């Protein structure tokens, strides 16, 4: 059956195929990504049901929720049957998922490898479409004291950025500093500006008896580590 406009409704599906009823009966883990999105959508359009519309949206993103989470409200509104309210609901749900990830406690209390650094910052940078520079301050035993965002957008003043980081590092009474920023383009090759920032901060840290542990550039599930590439000058 369908509604007056010829649209197939979720309630017209067999009960075991209705996402909402399926979640109540079997729990959220029993639902596919498309079925979860369909619950947010509620109804489809004249050509397809909510589940089919959700499958279309996911298919256009390669069934990658990470990519889907970067889409805007206006992007979702381009789909027939997705108005402002539904687009807002989808975007809000994806944002809640991101915030849940951010709210989770760190898996490690200390930093030993570049992958530890990647895990520490990935949740803050993975969905951004602009560059952000973050810093972490560590104890002598490489335990994280604090992490904070230093700048948003491409950093134009290396000197000003380094001064800001060193001032915060002194206030945190740390022994080690870690830098991390993202490349939304997906290209992990360090820029000349990245190199200048790394070398300048490394030298400045030595002057106040601190050490630059690493500088990571991340993009989706990959990263570039200055330490792994032996490109840190720590006075050795």
C-alpha positions in Angstrom: 0.0 0.0 0.0 1.0 3.7 -0.4 -0.3 7.1 0.7 -2.3 9.5 -1.4 0.8 10.6 -3.2 1.8 7.1 -4.1 4.6 6.9 -1.6 5.4 3.7 0.1 5.2 4.1 3.9 7.2 2.3 6.6 4.0 1.2 8.3 3.0 -0.6 5.1 6.0 -2.9 5.3 5.9 -6.2 7.1 6.3 -5.7 10.8 9.7 -7.4 10.9 10.9 -5.0 8.2 9.9 -1.8 10.0 13.0 -0.2 11.5 11.3 1.2 14.5 9.5 -2.0 15.4 12.7 -4.0 14.7 14.7 -1.8 17.1 12.0 -2.2 19.9 12.0 -6.0 19.4 15.7 -6.7 18.8 17.6 -3.6 19.8 19.6 -1.0 17.8 22.4 -3.4 17.0 20.0 -5.4 14.8 19.5 -2.5 12.4 21.5 -1.6 9.4 22.9 1.9 8.9 20.2 2.5 6.3 17.5 1.4 8.7 18.8 3.8 11.4 18.8 6.7 9.0 15.3 5.6 7.8 14.0 6.1 11.4 15.3 9.7 11.3 13.7 10.3 7.9 10.3 8.7 8.8 8.9 8.6 5.2 10.3 8.4 1.7 9.1 10.0 -1.5 6.9 9.0 -4.4 9.5 6.7 -5.8 10.9 5.0 -2.7 10.4 4.2 0.9 12.3 5.8 3.8 14.6 2.7 3.9 15.3 2.9 0.2 15.9 6.7 0.4 18.3 6.1 3.3 20.1 3.4 1.2 20.4 5.9 -1.7 22.0 8.6 0.6 24.4 6.1 2.1 25.3 4.7 -1.3 26.2 8.1 -2.6 28.7 8.3 0.3 30.1 4.9 -0.3 28.3 3.6 2.8 30.9 5.5 4.8 29.4 7.2 8.0 32.6 9.2 8.4 32.1 10.9 5.1 28.3 11.3 5.7 29.1 13.1 9.0 30.8 15.9 7.0 27.7 16.7 5.0 25.7 19.9 5.6 22.0 20.4 6.1 21.7 21.9 2.6 23.3 18.8 1.2 20.7 16.5 2.6 17.9 18.8 1.3 18.9 18.0 -2.2 17.3 14.6 -1.9 13.7 14.4 -2.9 11.6 13.9 0.2 14.2 15.4 2.6 13.0 18.8 3.8 14.6 21.1 6.3 13.2 19.2 9.4 14.5 15.8 8.2 17.9 17.3 7.1 18.3 18.9 10.6 17.4 15.6 12.3 20.0 13.6 10.3 22.7 16.3 10.9 21.8 16.4 14.6 22.1 12.6 15.0 25.5 12.5 13.2 26.7 15.4 15.5 25.5 13.5 18.6 27.5 10.5 17.4 30.6 12.7 17.0 30.2 14.2 20.4 29.8 10.8 22.0 33.1 9.9 20.6 34.7 13.0 22.0 33.1 12.4 25.4 34.7 9.0 25.7 37.7 8.8 28.0 41.1 8.4 26.3 42.1 4.8 25.9 45.7 5.4 27.1 46.9 7.6 29.9 50.4 8.0 28.3 51.9 8.5 24.9 54.4 5.9 23.6 53.9 5.9 19.8 52.7 8.1 17.0 49.5 6.0 16.8 48.8 6.9 20.4 48.9 10.6 19.3 46.7 9.8 16.4 44.1 8.2 18.7 44.3 11.2 21.0 43.4 13.8 18.4 41.5 11.9 15.7 38.1 12.4 17.3 38.5 16.2 17.3 39.8 16.5 13.7 38.3 13.7 11.6 35.2 15.4 10.4 36.5 19.0 9.9 36.5 20.6 6.5 38.9 23.3 7.6 42.4 23.1 9.3 42.8 23.2 13.0 46.0 23.1 15.1 46.0 21.3 18.4 48.6 20.8 21.1 49.0 18.4 24.0 51.3 19.0 27.0 52.9 16.0 28.6 54.7 15.1 31.8 58.2 13.7 31.9 56.7 10.2 31.9 54.7 11.1 28.8 51.3 11.3 30.5 48.9 13.8 29.0 48.4 16.9 31.2 46.2 18.9 28.8 45.2 19.1 25.2 43.8 22.2 23.6 43.1 23.9 20.2 45.6 26.5 19.3 44.2 27.9 16.0 41.5 27.4 13.4 42.2 27.8 9.7 45.6 28.0 8.1 48.2 29.6 10.5 49.7 32.7 9.0 52.2 33.6 11.8 54.6 30.9 12.8 56.2 33.1 15.4 52.9 34.2 17.0 51.7 30.6 17.1 54.9 29.3 18.7 54.8 32.1 21.3 51.2 31.1 22.2 52.2 27.4 22.5 55.3 28.0 24.7 53.3 30.4 27.0 50.6 27.7 27.5 53.2 25.0 27.9 55.0 27.0 30.7 51.6 27.5 32.4 51.0 23.8 32.2 54.4 23.1 33.7 55.0 20.3 31.1 58.1 18.6 29.9 56.9 17.6 26.4 54.8 19.1 23.7 52.9 17.4 20.9 51.5 19.2 17.8 48.7 17.8 15.6 46.8 19.3 12.8 44.6 18.1 10.0 44.8 18.3 6.2 41.1 18.1 5.0 42.4 17.7 1.4 43.6 14.2 2.3 47.2 15.1 1.2 49.5 14.3 4.1 52.6 15.8 2.6 53.9 18.5 5.0 53.9 22.1 3.7 56.8 24.5 4.0 54.8 26.2 6.7 54.3 23.0 8.6 58.1 22.4 8.4 58.8 25.9 9.7 56.4 25.6 12.5 57.9 22.3 13.6 61.5 23.4 13.5 60.8 26.8 15.2 58.7 25.2 18.0 61.4 22.5 18.5 64.1 25.2 19.0 61.9 27.3 21.2 61.0 24.3 23.4 64.6 23.5 24.0 65.2 27.1 25.3 62.7 26.5 28.1 63.9 22.9 28.9 61.1 21.2 27.1 61.0 18.8 24.2 58.8 18.6 21.0 57.8 15.0 21.1 56.1 14.9 17.7 54.1 16.8 15.1 51.3 14.7 13.4 49.4 15.6 10.3 46.2 13.6 10.1 43.5 13.0 7.4 40.7 10.4 7.9 42.4 7.2 9.0 46.0 8.1 8.0 48.7 10.3 9.4 52.2 11.7 8.9 54.6 11.7 11.9 57.6 14.0 11.9 59.2 11.8 14.7 58.6 8.6 12.7 60.3 10.2 9.7 63.2 11.4 11.8 62.5 15.0 11.0 62.6 16.5 14.5 65.6 18.5 15.6 65.8 18.1 19.4 69.4 19.0 19.8 70.7 15.5 19.4 
